[in-house]
Amino acid sequence: MDIIILPDAGTAAVLAARLISRALTDKPRLVLGLATGRTMEDVYRRLVEMHREENLDFSGCATFNLDEYVGLPADCPESYRQYMERHLFQHVNLKSGNTRLPDGVSVDLETE
């Protein structure tokens, strides 16, 4: 593993987006593990820009998120599903069936 120290969060977001872009270009069926939260918003914004301006193609990749609020349905504006929709999914050509987040209202949360 390489540790890269950069001067600020914006520079780190640019590098992270470029690394994801390169990996996705090299392996179109890439599986991405995605995070939520303010730290990732700049990375997702840059990936959306790359999709629009450089034709970065998300159509073959799949995504996984590990977090969801227990008790929140996927269509709740405060859910992590909606967070991902707002910040990335609805802005790129990701197939909705290729995005996976836990079900916050599952009757079996342990299995979920």
C-alpha positions as CSV (number, residue, x, y, z in Angstrom):
1,M,0.0,0.0,0.0
2,D,1.2,3.5,-0.8
3,I,0.7,6.4,1.5
4,I,0.4,9.7,-0.3
5,I,0.4,12.9,1.7
6,L,-1.1,15.8,-0.1
7,P,-1.4,19.5,0.9
8,D,-5.2,19.6,1.2
9,A,-8.5,17.8,0.8
10,G,-9.2,19.2,-2.6
11,T,-5.9,17.9,-4.0
12,A,-6.7,14.5,-2.4
13,A,-10.1,14.5,-4.0
14,V,-8.6,15.1,-7.5
15,L,-6.1,12.3,-7.0
16,A,-8.8,9.9,-5.7
17,A,-11.1,10.6,-8.6
18,R,-8.2,10.2,-11.1
19,L,-7.3,6.9,-9.6
20,I,-10.9,5.6,-9.7
21,S,-11.1,6.9,-13.3
22,R,-8.0,5.0,-14.3
23,A,-9.1,1.8,-12.6
24,L,-12.5,2.0,-14.2
25,T,-11.0,2.7,-17.7
26,D,-8.6,-0.2,-17.3
27,K,-11.3,-2.6,-15.9
28,P,-14.8,-1.5,-17.1
29,R,-16.5,-4.2,-14.9
30,L,-14.8,-2.9,-11.8
31,V,-16.5,-3.3,-8.4
32,L,-16.3,-0.2,-6.3
33,G,-16.7,0.0,-2.6
34,L,-18.1,3.5,-1.9
35,A,-18.4,5.6,1.2
36,T,-20.8,8.3,2.2
37,G,-20.2,11.5,4.0
38,R,-18.9,15.0,3.4
39,T,-15.4,13.7,2.7
40,M,-16.5,11.9,-0.4
41,E,-18.6,14.7,-1.9
42,D,-15.8,16.3,-3.7
43,V,-14.6,13.0,-5.1
44,Y,-18.1,12.2,-6.4
45,R,-18.4,15.7,-7.9
46,R,-15.2,15.2,-9.8
47,L,-16.2,11.8,-11.0
48,V,-19.5,13.3,-12.3
49,E,-17.4,15.9,-14.1
50,M,-15.2,13.2,-15.6
51,H,-18.3,11.4,-16.8
52,R,-19.7,14.5,-18.5
53,E,-16.5,16.0,-19.8
54,E,-14.3,12.9,-20.5
55,N,-17.0,10.3,-21.1
56,L,-15.9,8.3,-18.1
57,D,-18.1,5.2,-18.4
58,F,-19.7,3.6,-15.4
59,S,-22.1,1.3,-17.3
60,G,-20.2,-1.9,-16.6
61,C,-19.2,-1.4,-13.0
62,A,-21.0,-2.4,-9.8
63,T,-21.0,-0.6,-6.5
64,F,-21.4,-1.6,-2.8
65,N,-21.9,0.6,0.2
66,L,-21.7,-0.8,3.6
67,D,-23.9,1.6,5.6
68,E,-27.5,2.5,5.9
69,Y,-29.6,3.8,8.8
70,V,-31.7,1.2,10.5
71,G,-35.4,2.1,10.0
72,L,-35.0,4.3,7.0
73,P,-36.4,3.1,3.7
74,A,-34.3,3.6,0.6
75,D,-36.6,6.4,-0.7
76,C,-36.2,8.4,2.5
77,P,-34.3,11.7,1.7
78,E,-32.0,11.0,4.8
79,S,-31.0,7.5,3.7
80,Y,-27.6,6.7,2.4
81,R,-29.2,5.4,-0.8
82,Q,-30.6,8.9,-1.5
83,Y,-27.3,10.4,-0.6
84,M,-25.6,8.2,-3.2
85,E,-28.3,9.0,-5.7
86,R,-27.9,12.8,-5.2
87,H,-24.1,12.8,-5.3
88,L,-23.2,10.2,-7.9
89,F,-25.7,7.6,-9.1
90,Q,-28.2,9.9,-10.9
91,H,-25.4,11.8,-12.6
92,V,-23.5,9.0,-14.3
93,N,-24.5,6.0,-16.4
94,L,-24.5,3.5,-13.6
95,K,-27.1,0.8,-14.0
96,S,-29.4,0.9,-10.9
97,G,-29.3,-2.8,-10.6
98,N,-25.5,-2.6,-10.2
99,T,-25.7,-0.4,-7.0
100,R,-26.1,-2.2,-3.7
101,L,-26.7,-0.7,-0.3
102,P,-28.1,-2.4,2.8
103,D,-31.9,-2.4,3.3
104,G,-32.5,-0.2,6.4
105,V,-36.0,-1.7,6.9
106,S,-35.1,-5.4,6.4
107,V,-36.9,-7.7,8.8
108,D,-33.6,-9.6,9.2
109,L,-31.0,-6.9,9.8
110,E,-28.3,-9.4,10.8
111,T,-28.6,-11.1,7.5
112,E,-28.8,-7.8,5.6
